Amino acid sequence: MGTPTPRIRRTAQNTQFTYNLSRRISDVKTYPVQSPQGATVLIYGHENGVTLVWRGGRRFKPAKKEVPVEKPNGKADDAVMIIDSDDDELPAKTHATPKFEDKPEFEDVAEQTPYAEIIQTLDLTLGTAVLNVAVMPMAPCTSEEAAAGDAPILAEKMVFAVSCITSDVYVISLPLTPPSPESKARPDLRTDLLSGRAGSGAWGESLVLLGGQTRHSDGLAMTLLRPKSPERRGAGRAVVAACSRQASGTLHLWDVSLDDKNKPDRAVEPFQTEFLPEPLSAISFNPTRNTQLLTVSPHQAARIYDFAVSSLPPDSDATGPFPSQGSWLLSLYQPFARPSAARKPILDAAWVSHGRAVFALLADGMWGIWDVDGVSPSSPSAAMATRLKSGVRGAALTAFSVSGYVEGTGALRSVAAQAKENQTGEFAPMTPHTRRQATASLSAATSLDRLSTVRGGVSTVALPSTGRTAQDESLVLWVGGYEHVCVIPGVSRFWESQLRRGSGGGVNLFSGAQPTRMVKLLDLSTGLLGERCCGVSLVADPSRSGDHVDSDGGLPVDVLLRGETRIVIVGQGDDGPGKRVGGVVDAQRKRLFSKGERSDAIIVHGRDGRKPSFSYNLSTSKPGTLRLKALNGQGDLEASPGAGDSPSVAPRRRVGFDFMNTLEDAADVSADLSRDVEAEMLDIMEIDQALESMEGSRGNARKRVFFEED
């Protein structure tokens, strides 16, 4: 498959890059480690296997042209005499083709382009459809940073897991450097169609088969086991978890070595198997505590499972580094769907605050954060682990630290919030009020079933550290479809602002400073081109500076939308209103104080830059005709035959449909998207509060008011 070229569309809010693929996509993941030449690796599964895409970074050097060797004497068509002899030896056996060694060469500097181009693609054919792709929950980093981590092998190879529709699970390791064009054009790949199949080693890859399942996986996750001592750093080991609908619901965990020398000859059996009362819909490992697994049961709860903590007494005959059965540490219960006795379905849940809290998204558009370890920014509380009694392995948590609803999901809430059924049992006449009650009672039975059909998801990614503050995270969520896709640029600052809002701080969910609010992405149908949204994720650039993001007011990450056969990467615009996605900060305002300095003065910004309003006169009357005011104001003048013969006529104004001549200029006029009425009202409220505080301290001090000109 050739290198895909994006279809670029720019909207008033963002810029969208659409990649049309010839396959139906089942899952897309962004590998956390960049390639040595600086490319971001995207992995997506389809009906024939998995495809890897290297996006951005330095390009390949152009191939060197072979110069033909000229003969010093003779012609090219000289005759050749062949003498047969009976003493000739028998033809030697065909020599084995030497193994191809790929040595790609890249440019010294990455070329500055308007957008990140795709450098290389690679198809790994598995002969079956891939349903899920899982990567390690690491913060985005470069290959040099990965070399200094717990597993130096991750600096040279990428390791990920895939689950197939045939119930097989594979752990695939592959060189992190993209294959060169010469490697993909090898003659042996053209002669044998199966030579490039995954597992043949043509691309330096290796596959490990994980067995034990009889149904295909609904969720897949993997994590890296960190060594207990720095001296024991080696190739490393990985733990893979998969949930399926086998029996009433099953959770399998496998222990896999990342060393190619210890590659098993047969399928690896799970070291733990948990039988559940209900199937799971999603699982994810803790990025900090790599033995903890977050499981989501849509109609029951979100639970935390630790495979390293045994729930049974220690067995002296047990072998292996882990017990045969783990422990369920904590259950996180969602609110009830009133007026029923059932709980709202959970669409998805993800670790936030570096694995110390859980962000949940419910089917009616509600979201909330469970503070597991007491890491709330404004009102810290005791950690759940300290509130447990001695010897207790499990506990429950129901209250959200902060919660809210996604904008525009009122239709979902109207399904869940049905009127209570009339239980009087008495006859009542059919009035508009009783008609509404009857309609609510008929639809109350199907309200939860309708909520169960709603789709959605949550994805998080760690942001590059600025060196002065703690590393923050970005989060993206979607409910129902592309109409409700929202991004939280900074989870910790958003959490803190919502706590201030709950205590009367007056912070709005979809307004305020960029990092402290939820940004809703608009006009996403432009990139999907009629396809439905099947999933979202985030793409972070480790080389992007956090200070630049804060000062620019844009999103620190790109959003990746997965359609049925398309991948859309949504980023902030390059110029104009789309440069700041939902930003309310005007970059043209001059700074009166240096960065970091604060003042108690009230700064009033003028509105001289507001665009004037346009009015068009649609009257078709011409100058000098009826209904035209005379210059002296004495009433209307009637048309006269000689009116047009006047030697000097004043230039007439544009009336009627003359504005059609400048229709192109009128189409280029855009609305003032930088104006936020809610933000202006909040500014007025802050001024009023400052004036009230000045009334109380009149005579003690003097306040200065600066009027800033645009």
C-alpha positions as CSV (number, residue, x, y, z in Angstrom):
1,M,0.0,0.0,0.0
2,G,1.3,3.4,-0.9
3,T,1.9,6.3,1.4
4,P,-1.5,7.9,2.1
5,T,-1.9,11.6,1.5
6,P,-4.3,13.5,3.8
7,R,-7.3,15.5,2.7
8,I,-6.9,18.8,4.6
9,R,-9.9,20.8,5.6
10,R,-9.8,23.9,7.8
11,T,-12.8,25.0,9.8
12,A,-13.4,28.1,12.0
13,Q,-12.1,26.2,15.0
14,N,-9.6,23.6,13.9
15,T,-7.7,21.9,11.1
16,Q,-8.6,18.3,10.1
17,F,-6.4,15.8,8.2
18,T,-8.4,12.9,6.8
19,Y,-6.7,9.7,5.7
20,N,-8.9,7.5,3.5
21,L,-8.0,3.9,3.9
22,S,-9.1,0.9,1.8
23,R,-9.8,-1.2,4.9
24,R,-12.4,-1.3,7.7
25,I,-10.6,-0.1,10.9
26,S,-11.3,-1.9,14.2
27,D,-8.9,-0.1,16.6
28,V,-6.2,2.6,16.5
29,K,-3.4,3.2,19.1
30,T,-0.5,5.6,19.3
31,Y,2.8,4.0,20.4
32,P,4.2,6.0,23.3
33,V,7.9,5.9,22.1
34,Q,9.0,7.9,19.1
35,S,11.2,6.3,16.5
36,P,14.9,7.3,16.4
37,Q,14.3,9.6,13.5
38,G,11.5,11.4,15.4
39,A,8.4,9.9,13.9
40,T,5.2,9.1,15.8
41,V,4.0,5.6,15.2
42,L,0.3,4.8,14.7
43,I,-0.9,1.2,14.9
44,Y,-4.3,0.2,13.6
45,G,-6.0,-3.1,13.2
46,H,-8.1,-4.2,10.2
47,E,-9.7,-7.3,8.6
48,N,-6.4,-8.8,7.5
49,G,-3.9,-7.9,10.3
50,V,-2.3,-4.8,11.6
51,T,-0.7,-1.8,9.9
52,L,2.0,0.5,11.3
53,V,2.3,4.2,10.2
54,W,5.4,6.4,10.8
55,R,4.2,10.0,10.8
56,G,6.5,13.0,11.0
57,G,10.3,13.1,11.7
58,R,13.2,13.0,9.3
59,R,12.7,11.7,5.8
60,F,14.6,9.0,4.0
61,K,17.5,10.0,1.9
62,P,16.9,9.6,-1.8
63,A,18.1,6.3,-3.3
64,K,21.5,6.5,-5.0
65,K,21.3,5.8,-8.7
66,E,23.6,3.0,-9.9
67,V,26.0,4.2,-12.6
68,P,26.4,1.5,-15.4
69,V,30.0,0.3,-15.8
70,E,31.4,1.0,-19.3
71,K,33.7,-1.5,-21.0
72,P,37.0,0.1,-22.1
73,N,37.2,-1.9,-25.3
74,G,34.8,-3.9,-27.5
75,K,31.1,-3.5,-28.3
76,A,28.1,-4.4,-26.2
77,D,27.0,-7.0,-28.8
78,D,30.2,-9.0,-28.9
79,A,29.6,-12.6,-29.7
80,V,30.3,-15.1,-26.9
81,M,31.6,-18.6,-27.8
82,I,30.4,-21.5,-25.5
83,I,32.4,-24.7,-25.6
84,D,30.7,-27.8,-24.2
85,S,32.9,-30.3,-22.5
86,D,32.1,-33.7,-21.0
87,D,34.5,-32.9,-18.1
88,D,32.3,-30.1,-16.8
89,E,31.2,-30.5,-13.3
90,L,27.5,-31.0,-12.5
91,P,25.6,-27.8,-11.8
92,A,26.0,-26.7,-8.2
93,K,23.1,-26.4,-6.0
94,T,21.3,-23.1,-5.8
95,H,23.0,-21.0,-3.2
96,A,20.8,-19.7,-0.4
97,T,20.0,-16.0,-0.8
98,P,21.9,-14.0,1.8
99,K,19.7,-12.5,4.5
100,F,18.8,-8.9,3.8
101,E,20.2,-6.4,6.3
102,D,18.2,-3.2,6.3
103,K,20.3,0.0,6.9
104,P,18.0,3.0,6.4
105,E,19.5,6.4,6.0
106,F,17.7,9.6,7.0
107,E,18.2,13.3,6.4
108,D,20.2,15.2,9.0
109,V,17.4,17.6,9.8
110,A,13.6,17.2,9.7
111,E,12.1,19.4,7.0
112,Q,9.7,22.1,8.1
113,T,6.3,21.2,6.5
114,P,2.8,22.6,7.2
115,Y,1.8,19.3,8.6
116,A,3.5,16.0,9.7
117,E,3.8,13.8,6.6
118,I,3.7,10.0,6.6
119,I,7.2,8.7,6.2
120,Q,6.6,5.0,5.9
121,T,3.9,2.3,6.3
122,L,4.2,-1.4,7.0
123,D,1.5,-4.1,6.8
124,L,1.7,-7.2,9.0
125,T,-0.5,-9.9,7.6
126,L,-2.0,-12.2,10.2
127,G,-4.6,-13.9,8.0
128,T,-7.4,-12.9,10.3
129,A,-9.2,-9.8,11.5
130,V,-7.6,-7.8,14.4
131,L,-10.2,-6.5,16.9
132,N,-8.1,-4.8,19.6
133,V,-4.6,-3.2,19.9
134,A,-2.9,-2.6,23.2
135,V,0.3,-0.6,24.0
136,M,2.0,0.0,27.3
137,P,0.7,2.8,29.5
138,M,3.8,5.0,29.3
139,A,4.2,8.7,29.0
140,P,5.1,9.8,25.5
141,C,8.9,10.0,25.2
142,T,11.8,9.8,22.7
143,S,13.9,6.7,22.1
144,E,16.8,8.3,24.1
145,E,14.5,8.6,27.1
146,A,13.2,5.1,26.7
147,A,16.8,3.8,26.7
148,A,17.3,5.2,30.2
149,G,14.1,3.6,31.5
150,D,13.3,0.3,33.0
151,A,13.6,-1.7,29.8
152,P,16.3,-0.5,27.4
153,I,15.0,-2.8,24.7
154,L,12.1,-0.3,24.1
155,A,14.6,2.2,22.7
156,E,15.2,-0.2,19.7
157,K,12.0,-2.2,19.4
158,M,8.3,-1.6,19.8
159,V,6.2,-4.1,21.7
160,F,2.4,-4.2,21.5
161,A,-0.4,-6.8,21.7
162,V,-3.3,-7.6,19.4
163,S,-6.4,-9.8,19.8
164,C,-7.9,-11.5,16.8
165,I,-11.4,-12.6,15.9
166,T,-10.2,-16.2,16.1
167,S,-9.7,-15.7,19.9
168,D,-6.0,-15.7,19.5
169,V,-3.8,-13.0,21.3
170,Y,-0.4,-12.1,20.0
171,V,2.5,-10.1,21.4
172,I,4.4,-8.5,18.5
173,S,7.9,-7.0,18.8
174,L,9.2,-5.0,15.8
175,P,12.1,-2.6,15.2
176,L,11.2,0.9,16.1
177,T,13.0,2.3,13.0
178,P,10.9,2.3,9.9
179,P,11.9,0.0,7.1
180,S,13.6,1.6,4.1
181,P,12.0,1.7,0.7
182,E,14.8,-0.7,-0.6
183,S,13.7,-3.2,2.1
184,K,10.1,-3.2,0.9
185,A,11.2,-3.5,-2.7
186,R,13.3,-6.7,-2.2
187,P,13.0,-9.3,-5.0
188,D,12.2,-12.2,-2.6
189,L,9.1,-10.4,-1.5
190,R,7.9,-10.3,-5.0
191,T,8.5,-13.9,-5.8
192,D,6.9,-15.3,-2.7
193,L,3.6,-13.8,-1.6
194,L,3.9,-15.4,1.9
195,S,7.4,-14.2,2.6
196,G,6.2,-10.9,4.1
197,R,3.7,-12.6,6.4
198,A,3.9,-11.6,10.1
199,G,6.1,-14.0,12.0
200,S,8.4,-14.9,9.0
201,G,11.0,-12.4,10.3
202,A,11.2,-10.5,7.0
203,W,10.9,-7.2,8.9
204,G,12.8,-8.3,12.0
205,E,9.5,-9.0,13.9
206,S,8.7,-11.8,16.3
207,L,5.3,-13.1,17.4
208,V,4.4,-14.8,20.7
209,L,1.0,-16.6,20.8
210,L,-1.1,-16.4,24.0
211,G,-3.6,-19.2,24.4
212,G,-6.3,-20.2,26.8
213,Q,-9.3,-18.3,25.4
214,T,-12.3,-19.8,23.5
215,R,-14.0,-16.5,22.7
216,H,-12.6,-13.4,21.1
217,S,-11.5,-10.6,23.5
218,D,-13.7,-7.6,24.2
219,G,-10.9,-5.7,25.9
220,L,-7.1,-5.9,25.8
221,A,-4.3,-4.2,27.9
222,M,-0.6,-4.7,28.6
223,T,2.0,-3.3,31.0
224,L,5.7,-3.5,31.6
225,L,7.0,-5.2,34.8
226,R,9.6,-3.0,36.4
227,P,12.6,-4.7,38.0
228,K,12.9,-4.5,41.7
229,S,16.5,-3.4,41.6
230,P,18.4,-1.3,38.9
231,E,21.0,-4.0,38.6
232,R,18.5,-6.5,37.3
233,R,17.5,-4.4,34.3
234,G,17.4,-6.5,31.2
235,A,15.1,-7.2,28.3
236,G,12.1,-7.0,30.7
237,R,8.8,-8.8,31.0
238,A,5.3,-7.8,30.1
239,V,1.9,-8.8,31.5
240,V,-1.0,-8.9,29.0
241,A,-4.7,-8.9,30.2
242,A,-7.7,-9.8,28.1
243,C,-11.4,-10.0,28.9
244,S,-13.9,-12.0,27.0
245,R,-17.5,-13.4,27.1
246,Q,-16.3,-16.9,27.8
247,A,-18.7,-18.5,30.3
248,S,-20.4,-15.5,32.2
249,G,-17.3,-13.4,31.8
250,T,-13.6,-14.2,32.1
251,L,-10.4,-12.3,32.7
252,H,-7.0,-13.8,31.6
253,L,-3.5,-12.6,32.4
254,W,-0.3,-13.8,30.7
255,D,3.4,-13.3,31.6
256,V,5.5,-12.8,28.5
257,S,9.3,-12.3,28.2
258,L,10.5,-9.6,25.9
259,D,13.8,-11.3,25.2
260,D,13.9,-12.9,21.7
261,K,16.2,-15.6,23.0
262,N,13.6,-16.8,25.5
263,K,10.8,-17.0,22.8
264,P,8.5,-20.0,23.6
265,D,7.9,-22.7,21.0
266,R,4.2,-23.0,21.8
267,A,1.4,-20.9,23.1
268,V,1.8,-19.3,26.5
269,E,-0.9,-20.3,29.0
270,P,-2.3,-17.6,31.4
271,F,-1.0,-17.6,35.0
272,Q,-4.3,-16.2,36.3
273,T,-7.9,-16.7,35.3
274,E,-10.8,-14.9,37.0
275,F,-14.4,-15.9,36.3
276,L,-16.7,-13.0,36.6
277,P,-20.5,-12.6,37.2
278,E,-20.8,-10.3,34.2
279,P,-18.6,-9.6,31.1
280,L,-16.3,-6.6,31.2
281,S,-16.3,-3.9,28.5
282,A,-12.9,-2.3,29.0
283,I,-9.7,-2.8,31.0
284,S,-6.6,-0.7,31.5
285,F,-3.4,-1.0,33.6
286,N,-2.3,1.7,36.1
287,P,0.6,3.7,34.6
288,T,2.3,4.0,38.0
289,R,1.4,0.9,39.9
290,N,1.8,-1.6,37.1
291,T,0.2,-4.5,39.0
292,Q,-3.2,-2.8,39.3
293,L,-5.9,-3.3,36.6
294,L,-8.9,-1.1,36.2
295,T,-11.9,-3.1,35.0
296,V,-15.3,-1.7,33.8
297,S,-18.5,-3.6,34.2
298,P,-21.1,-1.3,32.5
299,H,-24.1,-2.2,34.7
300,Q,-22.4,-3.0,38.0
301,A,-19.3,-0.9,38.8
302,A,-15.7,-0.1,38.0
303,R,-13.3,-2.3,40.0
304,I,-9.5,-2.3,40.7
305,Y,-7.8,-5.7,40.5
306,D,-4.2,-6.4,41.7
307,F,-2.7,-9.6,40.3
308,A,0.3,-9.4,42.6
309,V,-1.7,-9.4,45.9
310,S,-3.0,-12.9,46.7
311,S,-6.5,-13.3,48.1
312,L,-5.6,-16.9,49.4
313,P,-3.1,-18.0,52.0
314,P,0.4,-18.5,50.5
315,D,1.0,-21.9,48.9
316,S,4.4,-23.5,49.4
317,D,4.0,-25.6,46.2
318,A,3.2,-22.6,44.0
319,T,5.7,-21.7,41.3
320,G,6.2,-18.5,39.5
321,P,6.6,-14.9,40.6
322,F,2.9,-14.3,40.9
323,P,0.1,-16.0,42.9
324,S,-2.5,-18.1,41.2
325,Q,-5.3,-15.7,42.1
326,G,-5.2,-11.9,42.7
327,S,-7.3,-9.6,44.8
328,W,-10.1,-7.1,44.1
329,L,-9.1,-4.0,46.0
330,L,-11.8,-1.5,45.4
331,S,-15.3,-1.1,43.8
332,L,-16.3,2.3,42.3
333,Y,-20.1,2.6,42.0
334,Q,-21.8,5.0,39.7
335,P,-25.0,6.9,40.5
336,F,-28.5,5.5,40.1
337,A,-30.7,6.2,37.1
338,R,-33.8,7.8,38.7
339,P,-36.5,6.7,39.3
340,S,-35.4,3.1,38.8
341,A,-33.3,1.1,41.1
342,A,-30.6,0.4,38.5
343,R,-27.4,2.3,38.1
344,K,-26.4,4.3,35.0
345,P,-24.4,2.4,32.5
346,I,-20.7,3.2,32.5
347,L,-19.3,3.8,29.0
348,D,-15.7,3.9,29.9
349,A,-13.2,4.8,32.7
350,A,-9.6,5.8,32.7
351,W,-6.8,6.4,35.1
352,V,-6.0,10.1,35.8
353,S,-3.5,11.9,38.1
354,H,-0.9,9.3,37.3
355,G,-3.0,6.4,38.4
356,R,-4.2,7.9,41.7
357,A,-7.8,8.8,40.5
358,V,-10.3,7.4,38.0
359,F,-12.3,9.4,35.4
360,A,-15.6,7.9,34.5
361,L,-18.0,8.6,31.7
362,L,-21.7,7.5,32.0
363,A,-24.2,6.8,29.3
364,D,-26.4,9.8,30.0
365,G,-23.6,12.2,29.4
366,M,-22.5,12.5,33.0
367,W,-18.8,12.5,33.9
368,G,-17.1,12.3,37.3
369,I,-13.8,11.8,39.0
370,W,-13.3,9.2,41.8
371,D,-10.5,10.4,44.1
372,V,-9.0,7.0,45.1
373,D,-5.8,8.2,46.8
374,G,-6.9,11.5,48.1
375,V,-5.1,13.6,45.5
376,S,-7.7,16.3,45.1
377,P,-6.0,19.6,44.2
378,S,-8.0,21.9,46.5
379,S,-9.5,19.7,49.3
380,P,-7.2,16.8,49.9
381,S,-8.7,13.9,51.8
382,A,-7.4,10.7,53.3
383,A,-6.4,8.0,50.8
384,M,-8.7,5.0,50.4
385,A,-5.9,2.7,51.4
386,T,-5.6,4.4,54.8
387,R,-9.4,4.2,55.4
388,L,-9.4,0.5,55.1
389,K,-9.4,-1.7,58.2
390,S,-6.4,-4.0,58.8
391,G,-6.8,-7.2,56.8
392,V,-9.5,-5.9,54.6
393,R,-8.8,-6.3,50.9
394,G,-11.9,-4.7,49.4
395,A,-13.9,-1.5,49.8
396,A,-16.4,0.7,47.9
397,L,-16.5,4.3,46.8
398,T,-19.6,6.0,45.4
399,A,-19.2,9.7,45.7
400,F,-17.5,11.7,42.9
401,S,-15.0,14.4,43.9
402,V,-16.3,16.5,41.0
403,S,-18.9,15.7,38.3
404,G,-20.8,17.3,35.5
405,Y,-22.5,16.8,32.2
406,V,-21.2,17.0,28.6
407,E,-22.7,19.9,26.7
408,G,-25.5,19.0,24.4
409,T,-26.4,15.6,25.9
410,G,-29.8,16.7,27.3
411,A,-31.6,14.2,25.1
412,L,-29.8,11.4,26.8
413,R,-30.7,12.7,30.2
414,S,-34.3,13.0,29.3
415,V,-34.3,9.3,28.6
416,A,-32.9,8.5,32.0
417,A,-35.0,11.0,34.0
418,Q,-38.5,9.7,33.4
419,A,-41.4,10.8,35.5
420,K,-42.5,8.5,38.3
421,E,-45.2,6.1,37.5
422,N,-48.6,6.9,39.0
423,Q,-49.2,4.3,41.8
424,T,-52.5,5.6,43.2
425,G,-54.5,3.0,41.2
426,E,-57.5,5.3,41.0
427,F,-59.4,6.3,37.9
428,A,-58.3,9.6,36.5
429,P,-59.6,11.5,33.5
430,M,-57.4,11.8,30.4
431,T,-56.0,15.3,30.9
432,P,-52.7,16.7,29.5
433,H,-51.1,16.0,32.9
434,T,-52.2,12.3,33.1
435,R,-51.4,11.8,29.5
436,R,-47.8,12.8,30.2
437,Q,-47.7,10.4,33.2
438,A,-49.0,7.6,31.0
439,T,-46.4,8.2,28.4
440,A,-43.6,8.3,31.0
441,S,-44.8,5.0,32.6
442,L,-44.8,3.3,29.2
443,S,-41.3,4.4,28.3
444,A,-39.8,4.0,31.8
445,A,-39.3,0.3,31.2
446,T,-37.2,0.9,28.1
447,S,-35.1,3.8,29.3
448,L,-32.2,1.8,30.6
449,D,-32.3,-0.4,27.5
450,R,-31.9,2.8,25.4
451,L,-29.0,4.0,27.5
452,S,-27.3,0.6,27.0
453,T,-27.1,1.3,23.3
454,V,-25.2,4.5,23.7
455,R,-21.5,4.3,22.8
456,G,-18.6,6.3,24.0
457,G,-15.1,6.3,25.4
458,V,-12.3,8.0,27.3
459,S,-8.6,8.3,26.5
460,T,-5.8,10.0,28.3
461,V,-2.2,10.9,27.6
462,A,0.6,12.4,29.7
463,L,1.9,15.8,28.6
464,P,5.6,16.7,28.3
465,S,7.0,18.0,31.6
466,T,8.0,21.7,31.6
467,G,10.6,21.1,34.4
468,R,9.0,23.5,36.9
469,T,5.6,22.0,37.5
470,A,4.3,18.5,37.9
471,Q,3.5,16.5,34.7
472,D,-0.1,17.1,33.7
473,E,-2.4,15.0,31.5
474,S,-4.8,15.6,28.7
475,L,-8.1,13.7,28.3
476,V,-10.6,13.3,25.4
477,L,-14.1,11.8,25.7
478,W,-16.9,11.2,23.2
479,V,-20.6,10.2,23.8
480,G,-22.9,9.0,21.1
481,G,-21.0,10.2,18.0
482,Y,-18.8,13.0,16.6
483,E,-21.4,15.6,17.8
484,H,-20.1,15.3,21.4
485,V,-16.3,15.1,21.4
486,C,-14.7,17.1,24.2
487,V,-11.0,17.6,25.2
488,I,-9.7,18.6,28.7
489,P,-6.3,20.1,28.0
490,G,-5.1,19.8,31.6
491,V,-6.9,17.4,34.0
492,S,-5.4,18.7,37.2
493,R,-6.1,22.3,36.5
494,F,-9.6,21.4,35.3
495,W,-10.2,19.4,38.5
496,E,-9.1,22.4,40.6
497,S,-11.3,24.8,38.7
498,Q,-14.4,22.5,39.1
499,L,-13.8,22.4,42.9
500,R,-13.7,26.2,43.0
501,R,-16.9,26.2,41.0
502,G,-18.5,23.9,43.5
503,S,-17.5,26.2,46.3
504,G,-19.0,29.3,44.7
505,G,-16.0,30.4,42.6
506,G,-18.2,31.0,39.5
507,V,-16.2,28.9,37.0
508,N,-18.2,27.7,34.0
509,L,-17.6,24.3,32.5
510,F,-17.2,25.4,28.9
511,S,-15.7,28.9,29.5
512,G,-12.7,30.4,31.3
513,A,-9.1,30.0,30.7
514,Q,-8.1,27.3,28.2
515,P,-6.4,24.7,30.4
516,T,-9.1,24.9,33.1
517,R,-12.1,24.1,31.0
518,M,-13.6,21.5,28.7
519,V,-13.2,22.2,24.9
520,K,-15.9,20.9,22.6
521,L,-14.7,20.1,19.1
522,L,-16.9,21.4,16.3
523,D,-17.5,20.6,12.6
524,L,-16.0,17.1,12.9
525,S,-18.3,15.8,10.1
526,T,-16.1,17.7,7.7
527,G,-13.3,15.2,8.2
528,L,-15.4,12.0,8.7
529,L,-17.3,12.7,5.4
530,G,-20.5,11.0,6.5
531,E,-19.0,8.1,8.5
532,R,-19.8,7.6,12.1
533,C,-17.3,8.1,14.9
534,C,-16.1,4.7,16.3
535,G,-13.5,5.9,18.7
536,V,-11.2,8.7,19.8
537,S,-7.6,8.9,21.2
538,L,-4.9,11.5,21.6
539,V,-1.5,12.0,19.9
540,A,1.1,13.9,21.9
541,D,4.4,15.2,20.7
542,P,7.2,14.8,23.3
543,S,9.2,17.7,21.7
544,R,6.3,20.1,22.1
545,S,6.9,22.6,24.9
546,G,4.2,23.1,27.5
547,D,5.1,26.8,28.0
548,H,4.4,27.4,24.3
549,V,1.1,25.7,24.6
550,D,0.0,27.8,27.6
551,S,1.0,31.1,26.0
552,D,-0.5,30.2,22.6
553,G,-3.8,29.1,24.1
554,G,-4.1,26.0,21.9
555,L,-4.5,22.4,22.6
556,P,-1.3,20.6,23.7
557,V,-2.3,17.4,21.8
558,D,-3.9,16.3,18.6
559,V,-7.1,14.4,18.6
560,L,-7.4,11.2,16.5
561,L,-10.8,10.2,15.4
562,R,-11.5,6.7,14.1
563,G,-14.2,6.3,11.5
564,E,-15.2,3.1,9.7
565,T,-12.6,3.5,6.9
566,R,-11.0,6.8,7.7
567,I,-8.6,8.2,10.3
568,V,-9.0,12.0,11.1
569,I,-6.4,13.9,13.0
570,V,-7.7,17.1,14.4
571,G,-5.3,19.9,15.5
572,Q,-5.5,23.5,16.2
573,G,-5.6,25.9,13.2
574,D,-2.5,27.5,11.8
575,D,-3.9,31.1,11.7
576,G,-7.1,33.0,12.0
577,P,-9.9,32.1,14.4
578,G,-8.8,28.4,14.3
579,K,-5.4,29.0,15.9
580,R,-6.8,28.7,19.4
581,V,-9.3,25.9,19.6
582,G,-12.0,27.5,21.7
583,G,-9.6,30.0,23.1
584,V,-10.8,33.2,24.8
585,V,-7.5,34.9,25.3
586,D,-6.7,37.8,22.9
587,A,-3.0,37.6,21.9
588,Q,-2.9,41.1,20.6
589,R,-3.4,42.6,24.0
590,K,-0.2,44.2,25.3
591,R,1.1,43.0,28.6
592,L,1.3,45.7,31.3
593,F,3.3,43.5,33.7
594,S,6.0,40.9,33.2
595,K,5.3,37.2,33.3
596,G,4.8,36.0,36.9
597,E,4.2,39.5,38.3
598,R,0.8,40.3,39.8
599,S,-1.0,43.5,40.6
600,D,-4.1,44.6,42.4
601,A,-5.0,47.2,39.9
602,I,-8.1,46.9,37.8
603,I,-7.3,46.7,34.1
604,V,-10.0,47.6,31.6
605,H,-9.6,46.4,28.0
606,G,-11.3,48.5,25.4
607,R,-13.5,47.1,22.6
608,D,-12.2,49.3,19.8
609,G,-11.3,46.3,17.7
610,R,-14.9,45.2,17.4
611,K,-16.0,44.9,13.8
612,P,-18.7,47.3,12.6
613,S,-22.1,46.1,11.8
614,F,-23.1,46.0,8.1
615,S,-26.5,47.1,6.8
616,Y,-27.8,46.6,3.3
617,N,-30.6,48.6,1.6
618,L,-32.7,46.2,-0.4
619,S,-34.7,48.9,-2.0
620,T,-34.8,48.8,-5.9
621,S,-35.7,52.5,-6.3
622,K,-33.1,54.6,-8.1
623,P,-32.1,58.2,-7.4
624,G,-34.6,60.7,-8.7
625,T,-37.5,58.4,-8.6
626,L,-40.5,58.1,-6.3
627,R,-39.9,57.5,-2.5
628,L,-36.6,59.4,-2.8
629,K,-36.0,62.1,-0.3
630,A,-35.2,65.5,-1.7
631,L,-32.0,67.1,-0.7
632,N,-33.7,70.0,1.0
633,G,-36.1,67.6,2.9
634,Q,-39.3,69.0,1.5
635,G,-40.9,65.6,0.7
636,D,-40.8,63.1,-2.1
637,L,-40.0,64.1,-5.6
638,E,-41.8,62.7,-8.7
639,A,-39.8,61.4,-11.6
640,S,-39.4,63.8,-14.5
641,P,-38.3,62.9,-18.0
642,G,-35.5,65.4,-17.9
643,A,-34.2,64.3,-14.6
644,G,-31.5,62.2,-16.1
645,D,-30.2,65.0,-18.3
646,S,-28.8,67.0,-15.4
647,P,-25.2,67.9,-16.0
648,S,-23.9,66.9,-12.6
649,V,-25.3,64.0,-10.5
650,A,-23.9,63.2,-7.1
651,P,-22.5,59.7,-6.7
652,R,-25.3,57.5,-5.6
653,R,-25.1,55.1,-2.6
654,R,-25.2,51.3,-3.1
655,V,-28.8,50.4,-3.0
656,G,-30.9,47.5,-4.2
657,F,-28.9,44.3,-5.1
658,D,-25.7,46.1,-5.9
659,F,-24.0,44.4,-2.9
660,M,-24.0,41.2,-5.1
661,N,-21.0,42.7,-6.8
662,T,-18.9,42.2,-3.7
663,L,-20.4,38.9,-2.7
664,E,-17.0,37.2,-2.5
665,D,-15.7,39.9,-0.1
666,A,-18.8,39.4,2.0
667,A,-18.3,35.6,2.1
668,D,-14.8,36.1,3.5
669,V,-16.1,38.1,6.5
670,S,-16.1,35.8,9.5
671,A,-17.8,36.1,12.8
672,D,-15.9,37.4,15.8
673,L,-15.3,34.0,17.4
674,S,-12.8,35.3,19.9
675,R,-15.6,37.1,21.8
676,D,-17.0,35.1,24.7
677,V,-20.0,36.7,26.3
678,E,-19.7,34.5,29.4
679,A,-16.1,35.5,29.9
680,E,-17.1,39.2,29.6
681,M,-19.8,38.7,32.2
682,L,-17.3,37.0,34.5
683,D,-14.9,40.0,34.0
684,I,-17.7,42.4,35.0
685,M,-18.4,40.4,38.1
686,E,-14.7,40.5,39.1
687,I,-14.7,44.3,38.6
688,D,-17.8,44.6,40.8
689,Q,-16.2,42.4,43.5
690,A,-13.0,44.6,43.4
691,L,-15.1,47.8,43.7
692,E,-16.9,46.4,46.7
693,S,-13.6,45.5,48.4
694,M,-12.4,49.1,47.7
695,E,-15.5,50.5,49.4
696,G,-14.5,48.7,52.6
697,S,-10.9,50.1,52.5
698,R,-11.7,53.6,51.4
699,G,-9.2,56.1,52.9
700,N,-6.6,53.4,53.7
701,A,-5.2,52.8,50.3
702,R,-5.6,54.0,46.7
703,K,-6.4,51.8,43.7
704,R,-5.1,52.5,40.3
705,V,-7.1,51.8,37.2
706,F,-5.3,51.2,33.9
707,F,-7.2,51.5,30.6
708,E,-5.4,49.4,28.0
709,E,-5.7,50.4,24.3
710,D,-5.7,47.7,21.6
